[in-house]
Amino acid sequence: MSITAVAIGKKHEDWVLPGIQRYSQRTRRHYDVGWKLLPHSQREGDAARQEESERILKTLKPQDHVILLDERGTSLTSPQLASALQKQFDTGKSVVIIIGGAYGVSDELHQRADLTWSLSRLVFPHQLVRLILIEQVYRAQEISAGRPYHHE
């Protein structure tokens, strides 16, 4: 079961790296989670959004199940995320989760997404989103396996 997190931005910063490593290591039990970090555009606004989105689109395969993080997306509970991921894994699809750049992503990338997921209606720094994302992927893994990490 493969998940790739594609993020616009520089490497994981020192303050967030230990947490990302911790949960990435824990997900190795069932999920193969990898990161593709793509550089920021040197442009601004619409030009940056378009350039970064084109870079992201080039990394996608037609068979990928694409989840786009966006504060205007659908709110999911952790069990709903676990179910959505498991459904894709049961069909043999790889999952790609996208964290766009500061200016968002293009309409074309929005249309390519199979699910637009909101972590919150709040906007978070990209580095923090990476940590929240990997923890939620780990939580989904534990929920799907029936282990007691998640409490309701």
C-alpha positions in Angstrom: 0.0 0.0 0.0 1.7 3.1 -1.2 1.1 6.7 -0.3 3.2 9.6 -1.8 2.9 13.0 -0.3 3.8 15.7 -2.8 4.5 19.1 -1.3 5.7 22.4 -2.7 8.5 23.7 -0.6 11.9 23.2 0.8 13.1 20.2 2.9 11.4 19.4 6.2 12.6 22.1 8.7 14.5 21.0 11.8 11.7 21.7 14.2 9.2 19.4 12.3 11.6 16.7 11.0 11.7 14.5 14.2 7.9 14.3 14.2 7.7 13.5 10.5 10.3 10.9 10.9 8.6 9.4 13.9 5.3 8.9 12.2 6.8 7.9 8.8 8.7 5.1 10.6 5.5 4.0 12.3 3.6 3.8 9.0 6.1 1.4 7.6 4.2 -1.4 9.4 1.5 -1.3 6.6 1.8 1.8 4.5 4.7 2.7 2.3 4.8 6.5 2.7 7.2 8.6 0.6 7.7 12.3 0.2 8.3 14.3 -3.0 9.3 17.9 -2.3 9.1 20.2 -5.2 10.7 23.6 -5.2 8.7 26.8 -4.9 8.3 28.9 -8.0 10.3 32.1 -8.2 7.2 33.8 -9.5 4.2 35.1 -7.6 0.5 34.9 -7.7 -1.2 33.2 -10.6 2.1 32.5 -12.4 3.5 30.7 -9.3 0.3 28.7 -8.9 0.4 27.6 -12.5 4.0 26.7 -12.6 3.9 24.7 -9.3 0.7 22.9 -10.4 2.3 21.9 -13.6 5.2 20.4 -11.7 2.8 18.5 -9.5 0.8 17.2 -12.4 3.9 15.8 -14.0 4.5 13.6 -11.0 1.0 12.0 -11.3 0.2 8.7 -13.0 -3.2 8.2 -14.6 -4.0 5.4 -12.1 -3.1 7.4 -9.0 -5.9 8.2 -6.6 -5.2 11.9 -5.9 -6.1 13.7 -2.7 -5.7 17.4 -2.7 -5.4 19.3 0.6 -7.4 22.5 0.6 -9.1 24.4 3.4 -12.2 24.6 1.2 -12.4 20.8 0.8 -14.4 18.1 2.5 -13.9 17.7 6.2 -13.2 14.1 7.2 -13.1 12.4 10.5 -10.1 10.1 11.1 -12.2 7.0 10.7 -13.6 8.4 7.4 -10.0 9.0 6.2 -9.0 5.4 7.2 -12.0 4.1 5.2 -11.2 6.2 2.2 -7.6 5.1 2.1 -8.5 1.5 2.7 -11.0 1.5 -0.2 -8.2 2.7 -2.5 -5.7 0.1 -1.2 -8.4 -2.7 -1.6 -8.5 -1.8 -5.4 -4.8 -1.7 -5.6 -4.4 2.0 -6.3 -1.6 4.1 -5.1 -2.6 7.3 -3.2 -1.0 10.7 -3.8 -1.7 13.4 -1.3 -0.9 16.9 -2.5 0.1 19.9 -0.4 0.1 22.9 -2.9 2.1 26.1 -2.7 1.4 29.4 -0.9 -0.8 30.5 -3.9 -2.8 27.3 -4.1 -3.2 25.1 -7.1 -4.6 25.5 -10.6 -8.1 24.6 -11.7 -6.6 21.7 -13.7 -5.1 20.2 -10.6 -8.3 20.7 -8.7 -10.1 18.8 -11.4 -7.5 16.0 -11.4 -8.1 15.4 -7.7 -10.3 12.5 -6.8 -10.9 14.0 -3.3 -10.3 17.5 -2.0 -9.7 17.2 1.7 -9.7 19.9 4.4 -7.7 19.4 7.5 -9.4 22.4 8.9 -11.0 25.7 7.7 -8.0 27.3 9.2 -4.8 27.8 7.1 -1.7 26.2 8.5 2.0 26.7 7.7 3.1 24.1 5.1 5.6 22.5 7.5 2.9 22.0 10.1 0.6 20.5 7.5 3.2 17.9 6.7 3.4 16.8 10.3 -0.4 16.7 10.7 -0.7 14.8 7.5 1.7 12.0 8.4 0.2 11.7 11.9 -3.3 11.3 10.3 -2.0 8.7 7.8 -0.5 6.8 10.8 -3.8 7.1 12.6 -5.7 5.9 9.6 -3.4 2.9 9.4 -4.0 2.1 13.1 -7.8 2.5 12.7 -7.9 0.2 9.7 -5.8 -2.4 11.6 -8.1 -2.2 14.6 -5.4 -1.2 16.9 -6.1 1.1 20.0 -4.3 4.3 18.9 -7.5 6.1 18.0 -10.2 6.6 20.7 -13.8 7.5 20.1 
